[in-house]
Amino acid sequence: MDYRFTQDQIAIKDLAERFTAAEITPNAATWDAEHFFPREAIKRAAALGFGAIYLDESLGGIGLKRIDAAIIFEAIAYGCPSTSAFISIHNMATWMIATFGGDAVRKKYLPELVSMENIASYALTEPDSGSDAAGLKAKAKRMSDHYLVNGSKAFISGAGENEVYVCMLRTGDKSHRGISCLVIDKDMPGVSFGAQERKLGWHSQPTATVIFEDVQVPLENLVGDEGQGFAIAMSGLDGGRLNIGACSIGGAQRCLDEAVDYVKQRKQFGRAIAEFQNTQFMLADMATELAASRTLLHVAAQKVDDDSADKTAFAAMAKLKATEAGSKIANDSLQLHGGYGYLMDYPVERFVRDLRAHEILEGTSQIMRMVIGRDLIS
Ligand SMILES: Cc1cc2nc3c(=O)[nH]c(=O)nc-3n(C[C@H](O)[C@H](O)[C@H](O)COP(=O)(O)OP(=O)(O)OC[C@H]3O[C@@H](n4cnc5c(N)ncnc54)[C@H](O)[C@@H]3O)c2cc1C
């Protein structure tokens, strides 16, 4: 693999960084403090093509690769990891409809998802099935001209705000082969939402339970074949995990830059704290971990693009490395800021809170180790 960016990738990076500097960075602290969902800023991201990054151009997307998506999500996360991750989940759900959906479901949903007039959620987790996602119980019963859906989905990013829910539901036996993927609209009768979750971070986006009570979903809203839902959900997660890793890297880069600036101007014992060897060693470790995480993530992105046999293991390695390193770098940056790092006057504490979520969602660090370990002994 070539580790230099192409001219196109440099242009994409530049575009995403300029967008972030103008639209995201100046507002992110307010969105966090006020739990404000920045729908208009997100729509402006879509105007640049960031709502359908790896969708084919024939479907309205910008037809980029996974590595390009990683560049974009890293850049946006430099301003706000929460908003970047939110856009990444929409991209994952939209890609699932585009890749596995038939003509009818694509035609019905893609145009407004590409423009982010409508935003998509990914609904896999349930109150009693998180890591053991294949144990899900929400049911879609096939009737003559529709599916009848009952059950609930927990922790759904975008719930209550987003218009479209790409849902994994049980249509068959209790195994992972009994799961199918259906697209459900926010305004279908029988769809409702739990109270918004009160979270440590990720304040710029809503999270809630989605409840289905006798929801009649047209048969054409099935994505892929019946029984293919779990495989679709997992293949979406290969790319999703790269994106979440990229969000950690962008956030960690910001925390490193903030730390470098701070230690050069903060004086103790008559000199800048940057002059202490401990400070330099901490910064050196942060930069090294960041570079290693980014490199692994780009290798994994290439493997997902190439459909390599080990793509799932590499996507899990990349997420594991980037999210754990990201949290440590953010925490070390807070430490280098001393007491000021703990205050909301500086941006670092927000990044500590936002990045922490990345070690949990789209598969916890423990599940990443399970995926990698299984691959090694298979
Ligand atoms: C902010 C946020 C947003 C989210 N957004 C979405 C979303 O949009 N869509 C969606 O579908 N889900 C979403 N999730 C859910 C997320 O994917 C789950 O929380 C996650 O998969 C873990 O499931 P759980 O919370 O039920 O924890 P559990 O599965 O109950 O795990 C609890 C602990 O046990 C460990 N554990 C579980 N099984 C094993 C094992 N076999 N070996 C070792 N350790 C194990 C876990 O690693 C964890 O440490 C979101 C979560 C959060 C926090």
The ligand as a Tripos MOL2 file, in Angstrom:
@<TRIPOS>MOLECULE
LIG
   53    58     1     0     0
SMALL
NO_CHARGES

@<TRIPOS>ATOM
      1 C1        -23.7960    6.6570   22.9460 C.3       1 LIG1
      2 C2        -24.1860    5.3370   22.3630 C.ar      1 LIG1
      3 C3        -24.7340    5.2910   21.0860 C.ar      1 LIG1
      4 C4        -25.1200    4.0660   20.5400 C.ar      1 LIG1
      5 N1        -25.6860    4.0410   19.2910 N.ar      1 LIG1
      6 C5        -26.1770    2.8690   18.7990 C.ar      1 LIG1
      7 C6        -26.8850    2.8500   17.5490 C.ar      1 LIG1
      8 O1        -27.0310    3.8760   16.8710 O.2       1 LIG1
      9 N2        -27.4000    1.6790   17.1220 N.ar      1 LIG1
     10 C7        -27.2780    0.5230   17.8260 C.ar      1 LIG1
     11 O2        -27.7610   -0.4970   17.3660 O.2       1 LIG1
     12 N3        -26.6070    0.5160   19.0170 N.ar      1 LIG1
     13 C8        -26.0690    1.6540   19.5230 C.ar      1 LIG1
     14 N4        -25.4020    1.6800   20.7210 N.ar      1 LIG1
     15 C9        -25.3560    0.4420   21.5070 C.3       1 LIG1
     16 C10       -23.9720   -0.1750   21.5900 C.3       1 LIG1
     17 O3        -23.6220   -0.7430   20.3540 O.3       1 LIG1
     18 C11       -23.9910   -1.1710   22.7510 C.3       1 LIG1
     19 O4        -24.0810   -0.4020   23.9520 O.3       1 LIG1
     20 C12       -22.7750   -2.0610   22.7770 C.3       1 LIG1
     21 O5        -22.7940   -2.9490   21.6850 O.3       1 LIG1
     22 C13       -22.6690   -2.8590   24.0800 C.3       1 LIG1
     23 O6        -23.8670   -3.4810   24.3930 O.3       1 LIG1
     24 P1        -24.4710   -3.3120   25.8880 P.3       1 LIG1
     25 O7        -24.4870   -1.8800   26.2090 O.co2     1 LIG1
     26 O8        -25.7340   -4.0720   25.9600 O.co2     1 LIG1
     27 O9        -23.3810   -3.9800   26.8290 O.3       1 LIG1
     28 P2        -23.2540   -5.5600   27.1720 P.3       1 LIG1
     29 O10       -23.2590   -6.3500   25.9200 O.co2     1 LIG1
     30 O11       -24.2160   -5.9170   28.2310 O.co2     1 LIG1
     31 O12       -21.7660   -5.5890   27.7570 O.3       1 LIG1
     32 C14       -21.4410   -5.2060   29.1020 C.3       1 LIG1
     33 C15       -19.9560   -5.5160   29.3070 C.3       1 LIG1
     34 O13       -19.7320   -6.9340   29.1360 O.3       1 LIG1
     35 C16       -18.7260   -7.1330   28.1460 C.3       1 LIG1
     36 N5        -18.9990   -8.3680   27.4090 N.ar      1 LIG1
     37 C17       -20.1530   -8.7430   26.8220 C.ar      1 LIG1
     38 N6        -20.0050   -9.9400   26.2260 N.ar      1 LIG1
     39 C18       -18.7170  -10.3100   26.4080 C.ar      1 LIG1
     40 C19       -17.9340  -11.4440   26.0270 C.ar      1 LIG1
     41 N7        -18.4510  -12.4490   25.2950 N.pl3     1 LIG1
     42 N8        -16.6490  -11.5030   26.4040 N.ar      1 LIG1
     43 C20       -16.1090  -10.5030   27.1350 C.ar      1 LIG1
     44 N9        -16.7870   -9.4030   27.5460 N.ar      1 LIG1
     45 C21       -18.0750   -9.3070   27.1770 C.ar      1 LIG1
     46 C22       -18.7940   -5.9040   27.2510 C.3       1 LIG1
     47 O14       -17.5790   -5.7070   26.5460 O.3       1 LIG1
     48 C23       -19.0620   -4.8120   28.2810 C.3       1 LIG1
     49 O15       -17.8500   -4.4290   28.8820 O.3       1 LIG1
     50 C24       -24.9540    2.8730   21.2730 C.ar      1 LIG1
     51 C25       -24.3740    2.9270   22.5420 C.ar      1 LIG1
     52 C26       -23.9960    4.1380   23.0860 C.ar      1 LIG1
     53 C27       -23.3810    4.1710   24.4570 C.3       1 LIG1
@<TRIPOS>BOND
     1     1     2 1
     2     2     3 ar
     3     2    52 ar
     4     3     4 ar
     5     4     5 ar
     6     4    50 ar
     7     5     6 ar
     8     6     7 ar
     9     6    13 1
    10     7     8 2
    11     7     9 ar
    12     9    10 ar
    13    10    11 2
    14    10    12 ar
    15    12    13 ar
    16    13    14 ar
    17    14    15 1
    18    14    50 ar
    19    15    16 1
    20    16    17 1
    21    16    18 1
    22    18    19 1
    23    18    20 1
    24    20    21 1
    25    20    22 1
    26    22    23 1
    27    23    24 1
    28    24    25 2
    29    24    26 1
    30    24    27 1
    31    27    28 1
    32    28    29 2
    33    28    30 1
    34    28    31 1
    35    31    32 1
    36    32    33 1
    37    33    34 1
    38    33    48 1
    39    34    35 1
    40    35    36 1
    41    35    46 1
    42    36    37 ar
    43    36    45 ar
    44    37    38 ar
    45    38    39 ar
    46    39    40 ar
    47    39    45 ar
    48    40    41 1
    49    40    42 ar
    50    42    43 ar
    51    43    44 ar
    52    44    45 ar
    53    46    47 1
    54    46    48 1
    55    48    49 1
    56    50    51 ar
    57    51    52 ar
    58    52    53 1
@<TRIPOS>SUBSTRUCTURE
     1 LIG1         1 GROUP 0 **** ****
